[in-house]
Amino acid sequence: MSDLQHHLCKQDPDVDYSWEEYDARGIYLCRVCTKCVKTKLAMYRRDVLTDSNYHADEPIEEEA
C-alpha cells in the first residue's frame, strides 16, 4: 500500500494547492494534490470516475 493513498494534502507543507475530487455523479471521493492524485484515484473503478450510470451495490440517494 502506498503512503500516498492516505496523504493529507492540507497538512503537507510542500503542497500549495489541493482540490476535492468527485465521482461522475458528483459524490465526494477525496481530497487530492499533484503528489497523490494518481494514487488516490487509482483506488476507484474507471467507470465511477467517468460514467454517471455506473453500477453501485448500495442505493445512492438523490440530494433534496
PDB file of N, CA, C and O in Angstrom:
ATOM      1  N   MET A   1       0.844  -1.179   0.000  1.00  0.00           N
ATOM      2  CA  MET A   1       0.000   0.000   0.000  1.00  0.00           C
ATOM      3  C   MET A   1       0.886   1.237   0.000  1.00  0.00           C
ATOM      4  O   MET A   1       1.856   1.311   0.754  1.00  0.00           O
ATOM      5  N   SER A   2       0.563   2.181  -0.821  1.00  0.00           N
ATOM      6  CA  SER A   2       1.333   3.398  -0.938  1.00  0.00           C
ATOM      7  C   SER A   2       0.950   4.384   0.164  1.00  0.00           C
ATOM      8  O   SER A   2      -0.218   4.494   0.534  1.00  0.00           O
ATOM      9  N   ASP A   3       1.933   5.085   0.671  1.00  0.00           N
ATOM     10  CA  ASP A   3       1.662   6.132   1.654  1.00  0.00           C
ATOM     11  C   ASP A   3       0.806   7.245   1.052  1.00  0.00           C
ATOM     12  O   ASP A   3       0.090   7.943   1.771  1.00  0.00           O
ATOM     13  N   LEU A   4       0.881   7.404  -0.259  1.00  0.00           N
ATOM     14  CA  LEU A   4       0.118   8.473  -0.908  1.00  0.00           C
ATOM     15  C   LEU A   4      -1.386   8.202  -0.908  1.00  0.00           C
ATOM     16  O   LEU A   4      -2.172   9.126  -1.117  1.00  0.00           O
ATOM     17  N   GLN A   5      -1.801   6.960  -0.678  1.00  0.00           N
ATOM     18  CA  GLN A   5      -3.234   6.671  -0.589  1.00  0.00           C
ATOM     19  C   GLN A   5      -3.853   7.389   0.599  1.00  0.00           C
ATOM     20  O   GLN A   5      -5.046   7.692   0.594  1.00  0.00           O
ATOM     21  N   HIS A   6      -3.051   7.658   1.611  1.00  0.00           N
ATOM     22  CA  HIS A   6      -3.538   8.311   2.825  1.00  0.00           C
ATOM     23  C   HIS A   6      -2.896   9.684   3.025  1.00  0.00           C
ATOM     24  O   HIS A   6      -2.895  10.219   4.134  1.00  0.00           O
ATOM     25  N   HIS A   7      -2.359  10.241   1.964  1.00  0.00           N
ATOM     26  CA  HIS A   7      -1.682  11.539   2.013  1.00  0.00           C
ATOM     27  C   HIS A   7      -2.655  12.623   2.449  1.00  0.00           C
ATOM     28  O   HIS A   7      -3.758  12.723   1.910  1.00  0.00           O
ATOM     29  N   LEU A   8      -2.257  13.430   3.413  1.00  0.00           N
ATOM     30  CA  LEU A   8      -3.070  14.547   3.896  1.00  0.00           C
ATOM     31  C   LEU A   8      -2.559  15.834   3.248  1.00  0.00           C
ATOM     32  O   LEU A   8      -1.657  16.496   3.761  1.00  0.00           O
ATOM     33  N   CYS A   9      -3.151  16.162   2.130  1.00  0.00           N
ATOM     34  CA  CYS A   9      -2.685  17.270   1.305  1.00  0.00           C
ATOM     35  C   CYS A   9      -2.600  18.590   2.073  1.00  0.00           C
ATOM     36  O   CYS A   9      -1.616  19.319   1.954  1.00  0.00           O
ATOM     37  N   LYS A  10      -3.625  18.891   2.853  1.00  0.00           N
ATOM     38  CA  LYS A  10      -3.663  20.170   3.570  1.00  0.00           C
ATOM     39  C   LYS A  10      -2.611  20.263   4.670  1.00  0.00           C
ATOM     40  O   LYS A  10      -2.282  21.362   5.118  1.00  0.00           O
ATOM     41  N   GLN A  11      -2.084  19.131   5.107  1.00  0.00           N
ATOM     42  CA  GLN A  11      -1.079  19.135   6.171  1.00  0.00           C
ATOM     43  C   GLN A  11       0.345  19.010   5.638  1.00  0.00           C
ATOM     44  O   GLN A  11       1.302  19.028   6.412  1.00  0.00           O
ATOM     45  N   ASP A  12       0.487  18.886   4.334  1.00  0.00           N
ATOM     46  CA  ASP A  12       1.809  18.745   3.710  1.00  0.00           C
ATOM     47  C   ASP A  12       2.348  20.135   3.374  1.00  0.00           C
ATOM     48  O   ASP A  12       1.765  20.830   2.543  1.00  0.00           O
ATOM     49  N   PRO A  13       3.449  20.554   4.002  1.00  0.00           N
ATOM     50  CA  PRO A  13       3.982  21.896   3.745  1.00  0.00           C
ATOM     51  C   PRO A  13       4.501  22.078   2.318  1.00  0.00           C
ATOM     52  O   PRO A  13       4.687  23.212   1.875  1.00  0.00           O
ATOM     53  N   ASP A  14       4.735  20.990   1.596  1.00  0.00           N
ATOM     54  CA  ASP A  14       5.212  21.088   0.216  1.00  0.00           C
ATOM     55  C   ASP A  14       4.076  21.259  -0.791  1.00  0.00           C
ATOM     56  O   ASP A  14       4.329  21.447  -1.981  1.00  0.00           O
ATOM     57  N   VAL A  15       2.834  21.196  -0.328  1.00  0.00           N
ATOM     58  CA  VAL A  15       1.674  21.291  -1.224  1.00  0.00           C
ATOM     59  C   VAL A  15       1.071  22.689  -1.140  1.00  0.00           C
ATOM     60  O   VAL A  15       0.637  23.132  -0.077  1.00  0.00           O
ATOM     61  N   ASP A  16       1.053  23.372  -2.280  1.00  0.00           N
ATOM     62  CA  ASP A  16       0.478  24.718  -2.336  1.00  0.00           C
ATOM     63  C   ASP A  16      -1.010  24.692  -2.645  1.00  0.00           C
ATOM     64  O   ASP A  16      -1.746  25.594  -2.241  1.00  0.00           O
ATOM     65  N   TYR A  17      -1.458  23.663  -3.358  1.00  0.00           N
ATOM     66  CA  TYR A  17      -2.843  23.624  -3.826  1.00  0.00           C
ATOM     67  C   TYR A  17      -3.370  22.194  -3.796  1.00  0.00           C
ATOM     68  O   TYR A  17      -2.690  21.263  -4.230  1.00  0.00           O
ATOM     69  N   SER A  18      -4.567  22.029  -3.290  1.00  0.00           N
ATOM     70  CA  SER A  18      -5.241  20.725  -3.336  1.00  0.00           C
ATOM     71  C   SER A  18      -6.704  20.969  -3.670  1.00  0.00           C
ATOM     72  O   SER A  18      -7.199  22.088  -3.539  1.00  0.00           O
ATOM     73  N   TRP A  19      -7.389  19.928  -4.097  1.00  0.00           N
ATOM     74  CA  TRP A  19      -8.784  20.080  -4.506  1.00  0.00           C
ATOM     75  C   TRP A  19      -9.566  18.819  -4.173  1.00  0.00           C
ATOM     76  O   TRP A  19      -8.996  17.758  -3.915  1.00  0.00           O
ATOM     77  N   GLU A  20     -10.871  18.963  -4.186  1.00  0.00           N
ATOM     78  CA  GLU A  20     -11.762  17.843  -3.922  1.00  0.00           C
ATOM     79  C   GLU A  20     -12.061  17.122  -5.226  1.00  0.00           C
ATOM     80  O   GLU A  20     -12.309  17.761  -6.249  1.00  0.00           O
ATOM     81  N   GLU A  21     -12.037  15.807  -5.196  1.00  0.00           N
ATOM     82  CA  GLU A  21     -12.402  15.007  -6.368  1.00  0.00           C
ATOM     83  C   GLU A  21     -13.766  14.380  -6.118  1.00  0.00           C
ATOM     84  O   GLU A  21     -14.082  13.968  -5.002  1.00  0.00           O
ATOM     85  N   TYR A  22     -14.566  14.315  -7.176  1.00  0.00           N
ATOM     86  CA  TYR A  22     -15.915  13.765  -7.117  1.00  0.00           C
ATOM     87  C   TYR A  22     -16.065  12.681  -8.169  1.00  0.00           C
ATOM     88  O   TYR A  22     -15.351  12.675  -9.172  1.00  0.00           O
ATOM     89  N   ASP A  23     -16.999  11.761  -7.936  1.00  0.00           N
ATOM     90  CA  ASP A  23     -17.266  10.738  -8.937  1.00  0.00           C
ATOM     91  C   ASP A  23     -18.113  11.338 -10.055  1.00  0.00           C
ATOM     92  O   ASP A  23     -18.419  12.530 -10.031  1.00  0.00           O
ATOM     93  N   ALA A  24     -18.490  10.524 -11.028  1.00  0.00           N
ATOM     94  CA  ALA A  24     -19.239  11.001 -12.182  1.00  0.00           C
ATOM     95  C   ALA A  24     -20.645  11.475 -11.810  1.00  0.00           C
ATOM     96  O   ALA A  24     -21.287  12.178 -12.591  1.00  0.00           O
ATOM     97  N   ARG A  25     -21.125  11.096 -10.630  1.00  0.00           N
ATOM     98  CA  ARG A  25     -22.437  11.545 -10.149  1.00  0.00           C
ATOM     99  C   ARG A  25     -22.340  12.771  -9.253  1.00  0.00           C
ATOM    100  O   ARG A  25     -23.358  13.281  -8.785  1.00  0.00           O
ATOM    101  N   GLY A  26     -21.143  13.238  -9.017  1.00  0.00           N
ATOM    102  CA  GLY A  26     -20.944  14.396  -8.170  1.00  0.00           C
ATOM    103  C   GLY A  26     -20.821  14.064  -6.692  1.00  0.00           C
ATOM    104  O   GLY A  26     -20.962  14.949  -5.848  1.00  0.00           O
ATOM    105  N   ILE A  27     -20.562  12.810  -6.368  1.00  0.00           N
ATOM    106  CA  ILE A  27     -20.397  12.373  -4.986  1.00  0.00           C
ATOM    107  C   ILE A  27     -18.928  12.535  -4.596  1.00  0.00           C
ATOM    108  O   ILE A  27     -18.031  12.090  -5.311  1.00  0.00           O
ATOM    109  N   TYR A  28     -18.698  13.178  -3.450  1.00  0.00           N
ATOM    110  CA  TYR A  28     -17.332  13.425  -2.974  1.00  0.00           C
ATOM    111  C   TYR A  28     -16.572  12.113  -2.798  1.00  0.00           C
ATOM    112  O   TYR A  28     -17.095  11.148  -2.241  1.00  0.00           O
ATOM    113  N   LEU A  29     -15.330  12.093  -3.282  1.00  0.00           N
ATOM    114  CA  LEU A  29     -14.469  10.917  -3.130  1.00  0.00           C
ATOM    115  C   LEU A  29     -13.334  11.186  -2.153  1.00  0.00           C
ATOM    116  O   LEU A  29     -13.170  10.465  -1.168  1.00  0.00           O
ATOM    117  N   CYS A  30     -12.544  12.236  -2.431  1.00  0.00           N
ATOM    118  CA  CYS A  30     -11.372  12.504  -1.596  1.00  0.00           C
ATOM    119  C   CYS A  30     -10.758  13.847  -1.974  1.00  0.00           C
ATOM    120  O   CYS A  30     -11.115  14.449  -2.987  1.00  0.00           O
ATOM    121  N   ARG A  31      -9.832  14.302  -1.143  1.00  0.00           N
ATOM    122  CA  ARG A  31      -9.041  15.499  -1.444  1.00  0.00           C
ATOM    123  C   ARG A  31      -7.729  15.026  -2.048  1.00  0.00           C
ATOM    124  O   ARG A  31      -7.133  14.062  -1.568  1.00  0.00           O
ATOM    125  N   VAL A  32      -7.275  15.704  -3.103  1.00  0.00           N
ATOM    126  CA  VAL A  32      -6.048  15.322  -3.801  1.00  0.00           C
ATOM    127  C   VAL A  32      -5.185  16.539  -4.089  1.00  0.00           C
ATOM    128  O   VAL A  32      -5.639  17.681  -4.021  1.00  0.00           O
ATOM    129  N   CYS A  33      -3.933  16.263  -4.412  1.00  0.00           N
ATOM    130  CA  CYS A  33      -3.000  17.280  -4.881  1.00  0.00           C
ATOM    131  C   CYS A  33      -2.181  16.639  -6.003  1.00  0.00           C
ATOM    132  O   CYS A  33      -2.391  15.473  -6.338  1.00  0.00           O
ATOM    133  N   THR A  34      -1.266  17.383  -6.571  1.00  0.00           N
ATOM    134  CA  THR A  34      -0.481  16.835  -7.675  1.00  0.00           C
ATOM    135  C   THR A  34       0.382  15.655  -7.236  1.00  0.00           C
ATOM    136  O   THR A  34       0.727  14.807  -8.059  1.00  0.00           O
ATOM    137  N   LYS A  35       0.734  15.587  -5.958  1.00  0.00           N
ATOM    138  CA  LYS A  35       1.537  14.469  -5.441  1.00  0.00           C
ATOM    139  C   LYS A  35       0.757  13.159  -5.419  1.00  0.00           C
ATOM    140  O   LYS A  35       1.310  12.105  -5.732  1.00  0.00           O
ATOM    141  N   CYS A  36      -0.527  13.215  -5.052  1.00  0.00           N
ATOM    142  CA  CYS A  36      -1.260  11.980  -4.749  1.00  0.00           C
ATOM    143  C   CYS A  36      -2.447  11.683  -5.660  1.00  0.00           C
ATOM    144  O   CYS A  36      -3.071  10.632  -5.511  1.00  0.00           O
ATOM    145  N   VAL A  37      -2.775  12.556  -6.584  1.00  0.00           N
ATOM    146  CA  VAL A  37      -4.000  12.393  -7.378  1.00  0.00           C
ATOM    147  C   VAL A  37      -4.047  11.042  -8.102  1.00  0.00           C
ATOM    148  O   VAL A  37      -5.077  10.369  -8.073  1.00  0.00           O
ATOM    149  N   LYS A  38      -2.974  10.646  -8.735  1.00  0.00           N
ATOM    150  CA  LYS A  38      -2.982   9.379  -9.482  1.00  0.00           C
ATOM    151  C   LYS A  38      -3.176   8.185  -8.548  1.00  0.00           C
ATOM    152  O   LYS A  38      -3.942   7.271  -8.854  1.00  0.00           O
ATOM    153  N   THR A  39      -2.491   8.195  -7.426  1.00  0.00           N
ATOM    154  CA  THR A  39      -2.584   7.084  -6.475  1.00  0.00           C
ATOM    155  C   THR A  39      -3.969   6.986  -5.865  1.00  0.00           C
ATOM    156  O   THR A  39      -4.535   5.897  -5.779  1.00  0.00           O
ATOM    157  N   LYS A  40      -4.519   8.114  -5.441  1.00  0.00           N
ATOM    158  CA  LYS A  40      -5.833   8.085  -4.795  1.00  0.00           C
ATOM    159  C   LYS A  40      -6.943   7.712  -5.773  1.00  0.00           C
ATOM    160  O   LYS A  40      -7.820   6.920  -5.429  1.00  0.00           O
ATOM    161  N   LEU A  41      -6.923   8.269  -6.983  1.00  0.00           N
ATOM    162  CA  LEU A  41      -7.979   7.963  -7.948  1.00  0.00           C
ATOM    163  C   LEU A  41      -7.853   6.545  -8.505  1.00  0.00           C
ATOM    164  O   LEU A  41      -8.832   5.987  -9.001  1.00  0.00           O
ATOM    165  N   ALA A  42      -6.669   5.964  -8.426  1.00  0.00           N
ATOM    166  CA  ALA A  42      -6.475   4.583  -8.888  1.00  0.00           C
ATOM    167  C   ALA A  42      -7.234   3.589  -8.009  1.00  0.00           C
ATOM    168  O   ALA A  42      -7.417   2.437  -8.403  1.00  0.00           O
ATOM    169  N   MET A  43      -7.674   4.013  -6.836  1.00  0.00           N
ATOM    170  CA  MET A  43      -8.424   3.133  -5.936  1.00  0.00           C
ATOM    171  C   MET A  43      -9.863   2.931  -6.417  1.00  0.00           C
ATOM    172  O   MET A  43     -10.559   2.035  -5.940  1.00  0.00           O
ATOM    173  N   TYR A  44     -10.306   3.762  -7.359  1.00  0.00           N
ATOM    174  CA  TYR A  44     -11.690   3.705  -7.846  1.00  0.00           C
ATOM    175  C   TYR A  44     -11.741   3.096  -9.239  1.00  0.00           C
ATOM    176  O   TYR A  44     -10.812   3.242 -10.034  1.00  0.00           O
ATOM    177  N   ARG A  45     -12.843   2.411  -9.519  1.00  0.00           N
ATOM    178  CA  ARG A  45     -13.037   1.876 -10.873  1.00  0.00           C
ATOM    179  C   ARG A  45     -13.130   3.049 -11.848  1.00  0.00           C
ATOM    180  O   ARG A  45     -13.629   4.119 -11.500  1.00  0.00           O
ATOM    181  N   ARG A  46     -12.652   2.840 -13.051  1.00  0.00           N
ATOM    182  CA  ARG A  46     -12.651   3.895 -14.066  1.00  0.00           C
ATOM    183  C   ARG A  46     -14.068   4.419 -14.331  1.00  0.00           C
ATOM    184  O   ARG A  46     -14.266   5.622 -14.501  1.00  0.00           O
ATOM    185  N   ASP A  47     -15.064   3.501 -14.365  1.00  0.00           N
ATOM    186  CA  ASP A  47     -16.427   3.940 -14.669  1.00  0.00           C
ATOM    187  C   ASP A  47     -17.006   4.822 -13.560  1.00  0.00           C
ATOM    188  O   ASP A  47     -17.869   5.656 -13.834  1.00  0.00           O
ATOM    189  N   VAL A  48     -16.560   4.658 -12.338  1.00  0.00           N
ATOM    190  CA  VAL A  48     -17.028   5.505 -11.238  1.00  0.00           C
ATOM    191  C   VAL A  48     -16.618   6.958 -11.494  1.00  0.00           C
ATOM    192  O   VAL A  48     -17.327   7.890 -11.112  1.00  0.00           O
ATOM    193  N   LEU A  49     -15.482   7.134 -12.137  1.00  0.00           N
ATOM    194  CA  LEU A  49     -14.975   8.476 -12.406  1.00  0.00           C
ATOM    195  C   LEU A  49     -15.534   9.086 -13.688  1.00  0.00           C
ATOM    196  O   LEU A  49     -15.529  10.307 -13.845  1.00  0.00           O
ATOM    197  N   THR A  50     -16.017   8.245 -14.610  1.00  0.00           N
ATOM    198  CA  THR A  50     -16.385   8.765 -15.928  1.00  0.00           C
ATOM    199  C   THR A  50     -17.834   8.527 -16.345  1.00  0.00           C
ATOM    200  O   THR A  50     -18.335   9.244 -17.211  1.00  0.00           O
ATOM    201  N   ASP A  51     -18.524   7.550 -15.762  1.00  0.00           N
ATOM    202  CA  ASP A  51     -19.872   7.178 -16.202  1.00  0.00           C
ATOM    203  C   ASP A  51     -20.880   7.373 -15.068  1.00  0.00           C
ATOM    204  O   ASP A  51     -20.852   6.640 -14.080  1.00  0.00           O
ATOM    205  N   SER A  52     -21.757   8.348 -15.206  1.00  0.00           N
ATOM    206  CA  SER A  52     -22.719   8.638 -14.139  1.00  0.00           C
ATOM    207  C   SER A  52     -23.746   7.519 -13.951  1.00  0.00           C
ATOM    208  O   SER A  52     -24.501   7.534 -12.979  1.00  0.00           O
ATOM    209  N   ASN A  53     -23.781   6.570 -14.852  1.00  0.00           N
ATOM    210  CA  ASN A  53     -24.686   5.427 -14.714  1.00  0.00           C
ATOM    211  C   ASN A  53     -23.957   4.172 -14.240  1.00  0.00           C
ATOM    212  O   ASN A  53     -24.417   3.057 -14.488  1.00  0.00           O
ATOM    213  N   TYR A  54     -22.814   4.350 -13.555  1.00  0.00           N
ATOM    214  CA  TYR A  54     -22.051   3.188 -13.100  1.00  0.00           C
ATOM    215  C   TYR A  54     -22.857   2.345 -12.114  1.00  0.00           C
ATOM    216  O   TYR A  54     -23.727   2.855 -11.408  1.00  0.00           O
ATOM    217  N   HIS A  55     -22.556   1.049 -12.078  1.00  0.00           N
ATOM    218  CA  HIS A  55     -23.235   0.128 -11.175  1.00  0.00           C
ATOM    219  C   HIS A  55     -22.734   0.334  -9.747  1.00  0.00           C
ATOM    220  O   HIS A  55     -21.531   0.420  -9.501  1.00  0.00           O
ATOM    221  N   ALA A  56     -23.677   0.413  -8.817  1.00  0.00           N
ATOM    222  CA  ALA A  56     -23.330   0.526  -7.398  1.00  0.00           C
ATOM    223  C   ALA A  56     -24.110  -0.535  -6.631  1.00  0.00           C
ATOM    224  O   ALA A  56     -25.296  -0.747  -6.885  1.00  0.00           O
ATOM    225  N   ASP A  57     -23.443  -1.199  -5.696  1.00  0.00           N
ATOM    226  CA  ASP A  57     -24.085  -2.242  -4.892  1.00  0.00           C
ATOM    227  C   ASP A  57     -25.056  -1.685  -3.861  1.00  0.00           C
ATOM    228  O   ASP A  57     -25.994  -2.367  -3.450  1.00  0.00           O
ATOM    229  N   GLU A  58     -24.828  -0.445  -3.446  1.00  0.00           N
ATOM    230  CA  GLU A  58     -25.687   0.167  -2.446  1.00  0.00           C
ATOM    231  C   GLU A  58     -26.536   1.250  -3.104  1.00  0.00           C
ATOM    232  O   GLU A  58     -26.138   1.809  -4.126  1.00  0.00           O
ATOM    233  N   PRO A  59     -27.703   1.553  -2.530  1.00  0.00           N
ATOM    234  CA  PRO A  59     -28.531   2.609  -3.118  1.00  0.00           C
ATOM    235  C   PRO A  59     -27.862   3.972  -2.965  1.00  0.00           C
ATOM    236  O   PRO A  59     -27.229   4.253  -1.948  1.00  0.00           O
ATOM    237  N   ILE A  60     -28.005   4.796  -3.964  1.00  0.00           N
ATOM    238  CA  ILE A  60     -27.465   6.149  -3.933  1.00  0.00           C
ATOM    239  C   ILE A  60     -28.649   7.094  -3.969  1.00  0.00           C
ATOM    240  O   ILE A  60     -29.403   7.141  -4.941  1.00  0.00           O
ATOM    241  N   GLU A  61     -28.799   7.851  -2.882  1.00  0.00           N
ATOM    242  CA  GLU A  61     -29.937   8.755  -2.758  1.00  0.00           C
ATOM    243  C   GLU A  61     -29.639  10.090  -3.426  1.00  0.00           C
ATOM    244  O   GLU A  61     -28.538  10.628  -3.310  1.00  0.00           O
ATOM    245  N   GLU A  62     -30.625  10.607  -4.118  1.00  0.00           N
ATOM    246  CA  GLU A  62     -30.510  11.943  -4.713  1.00  0.00           C
ATOM    247  C   GLU A  62     -30.593  12.965  -3.588  1.00  0.00           C
ATOM    248  O   GLU A  62     -31.316  12.767  -2.611  1.00  0.00           O
ATOM    249  N   GLU A  63     -29.845  14.065  -3.733  1.00  0.00           N
ATOM    250  CA  GLU A  63     -29.925  15.134  -2.742  1.00  0.00           C
ATOM    251  C   GLU A  63     -31.200  15.926  -2.960  1.00  0.00           C
ATOM    252  O   GLU A  63     -31.640  16.127  -4.092  1.00  0.00           O
ATOM    253  N   ALA A  64     -31.778  16.365  -1.873  1.00  0.00           N
ATOM    254  CA  ALA A  64     -33.040  17.132  -1.953  1.00  0.00           C
ATOM    255  C   ALA A  64     -32.793  18.562  -2.340  1.00  0.00           C
ATOM    256  O   ALA A  64     -33.738  19.343  -2.453  1.00  0.00           O
TER     257      ALA A  64
END
